[in-house]
Amino acid sequence: MKAFCGNCGSPICGKNTWLPGHLTLTLGAMDDADGLNVEVVIFERDKPHWDQPGRDVISFATQPDWKPED
């Protein structure tokens, strides 16, 4: 399942059938991401050089073969 902005079509969030109970958010689509706790970054290879996740954030260069329980 993916949800898109009704005005511009930008991706906002998605769910993966492999990960019930988890929601992925497209932070670039948020007006204010303050207060969100980033736990995992996927496709870190595509992030801008100035976007540095915290040391406690799990990061993957591409789509991992991983589940939160692992």
Buried (B, 14 or more C-beta within 10 A) or exposed (E): EEEBEEEEEEBBEBBEEEEEEEEBBBEEBEEEEEEEEBEBBBEBEEEEEEEEBEEEEBBBEEEEEEEEEE
